[in-house]
Amino acid sequence: MIISHRYRYLFVELPRTASTAISRELREFYGGERILRKHATYHDFLKIATPEEKQYVVFSCIRNPLDNAVSLYCKYRSDHKQKFSDPKKYKNRHRLADRVDMIRYRFIKDHDADFSTYFKRFYKIPYNDWSCMSHRDFDFVIRFENLQEDFARVLRMIGIEQVRPLPVVNRTGGKERDFLAYYTPDIIPHAKHIFGPYMQQWGYAFPPEWGDTALSWRTRMEFQFFNLFRQVYWRHLRSRI
């Protein structure tokens, strides 16, 4: 999470949405400084913010979940920056989310699993992320798919002159094809069930060739049901477990 008291803004870092590139740029050129931990939520910020800080311009990012899932798979597959194989990097990572990462990494490694196999194994319920807690109330949400233009727009909103185009950093290794190519015909129906609610709430569209993408009542109910538990986890348990 990045804050600037000079320019009165707060940037909330959602994983795999170019948050690393943006946070570095904000700190180097636009008066930003780190506050709390990297992927702290806006709910975490409100616990410690002053009344004045709560009035700052707040922005974050989102990403098409079809692309996000492929990017995450490729990070596991390529052991991105030796995050999972280097003992020095994972020995002190004991959160529940870290353990889930290691389970997925080892499954891919042990079974030489392609994306289809990985997806069917680990994506069981309709997808969501912690953007659902507060992103709708932010002043601006940068789309990963429109990164350069949206970053320039948010700087103009804050009243800052842009220094340079946003550099590309932390690129995912091993992702050599368009992300849609990873979705083979056998998993497309399941992908529509898993990602449909999230895509609808953020205005993303499935490829036309995927056919009917209307959400069933079962998908809607599952999405709402599991969101109740996710909200509790993200708000109260995520930083503890």
C-alpha positions, 0 to 999 in steps of 0.5 A: 500500500502506497500513500502520499501526504504531499499529493493526498492519495492512497494506492491499494495493491491488489496482487497480479494487477501491475501493482509492483510497477505502479507502487515503484513508480509512485515512490520514485516519482510521485511522492509515495511511501509505503504504509502497512504491508504490500497487499494490505486492504483498504479495510486495514488502512481505515483502522489506522487512518486519520480523518484527514487521510480518509479523504485522500484520493484512493485508487487500485487495479483489477484484472480480467480473471481469465488472464489472472488465473493463467498468470498465477498458473505460469508463476507456479509453473516457472517458479517465478523468481524461485519463490517456491524452490528457494528455502530462503524465500519460503522458510518464513512464509507460514500464512494460509495463503502461502501454504496454498501456494506451495500446494499448487506449486507442488501439484504442478511440479509433481504431475507436470500439470498443464493449465487444464489439469491445474484449473479443474483441480483447484477452481471449484467455486465461483471466483472472487478476490478482495476487490469486492470489499471496497473497490467499488467505493474507490475514486478510480480503478485502473484496468490492467488491460488499459494500464498505461492510459488509466495510470495517466488518467489517475495522475491527472485526477490527482493533479500530477504531471506524468514523468514517463510511461509506466515501466513493465516490471515483474513480468510472469515467465513462461506465459508465451501465448494469449491467455485465452489459448489456455482455455481448452474446450473441455474447461470452457463450460467450467470457466464460465461457471467459475468466472461469470459472476466476477466478470459480470460485476466488473464488466468483462466479457467472455469471447463470443465463440464461447457461446451462451454466458448467462449466469445460472441461478446456481452460480449466482447463489454459490457466488453470494454464499461463498462471498459471506465467508470470504468477507470474514476471512479477508476482513478479520482472518487473512493477516492472522492465519 
